[in-house]
Amino acid sequence: HYKSRSPSYSISDPGYYKLAGSSHQYRDWKADGHGRVDMFKSVQVSCDTYYYGLATELGIDRMHDFLELFGFGKKTGLDMEGEVSGLLPSTAWKMKRYNQIWYPGDTVSAGIGQGYHLITPLQLAFATATLANDGVGFQPHLVKDVQGKEGEPRPATQAILNVKIPADDLALVKRAMVAVTQPGGTAVAANYGAPYSVAGKTGTAQVIGMKQGEKYDASKVSEYNRDHAWFIAYAPADKPRIAMAVLAENGGHGGGTAAPIARKVLDYYLLGKVPTPLKKADEKAAAQSD
């Protein structure tokens, strides 16, 4: 969108990112890094380091403006009470809210959706559906259709977004999201043995901060403070019929917890059946972190 990086541009990921002139390390989920990473691989393996650098190059205000196009930071207009708008931070927002300037470290954290960002599962599902529909977003409803005066059902659909995404960029992101659910990706569990293809992306939301050099160990953290597991998906990848966002609170990694939940929903929706639990051998083959 902003042409900050070409798809072929790559970085060497040592497992951390440092701002110029700083010794502070912003760590990747994979301690020893992912090696050489381009845009495609950054999605496939969920490379935090790639997005730390990209966010720094873009700046928070350009990130804000782009994410806003997909409906983040505002209500979707779902026909029920209680929906919240979440929070899409910017330099102006922080100055107004805290009377503070925006720091480079704030941008680094925002690059992987951490920091001040507040996103709802509905917003992520809506954005995923918009991506699957090539930039067209439909008004979310709790009902599939409504009954007209003549008794004929009418689809409860109305396009409310039309994000202009360059075709090549869109195709690359979609291919990378399919790779996420294939061997080598972070969510093999979402597509392991399925008769349909799945496009997805894993995520892990940190609940508590870690000190420099401190290693996260879920067994030593209270359940309430453990990481949240995220997974977004649409399927079939070549002709989407369903898009979703799964949040497993304090569930750990998106690939290991949220993706298998998504698979159960996809199997029910697309195949009409609830799948049997993954076997131990399948769990081992499907297990990935992000």
Buried (B, 14 or more C-beta within 10 A) or exposed (E): EEEBBEBEEBBEBBBBBBBEEEEEBBBBBBEEBBBEBBBBBBBBBBBBBBBBBBBBEBBBBBBBBBBEBBBBBEEBEBEEEEBEBBBBBBBEBBEEEEEEEBEBBBBBBBBBBBBBBBBBEBBBBBBBBBBBBBBBBBBBBEEEEEEEEEEEEEEBEEEBBEBEBEEEEBEBBBBBBBBBBBEEBBBBBBBBEBEBBBBBBBBBBBBEEEEEEEEBEEEEBEEEEBBBBBBBBBBBBEEBEBBBBBBBEBBBBBBBBBBBBBBBBBBEEBEEEEBEEBEEEBBEBBBBBB
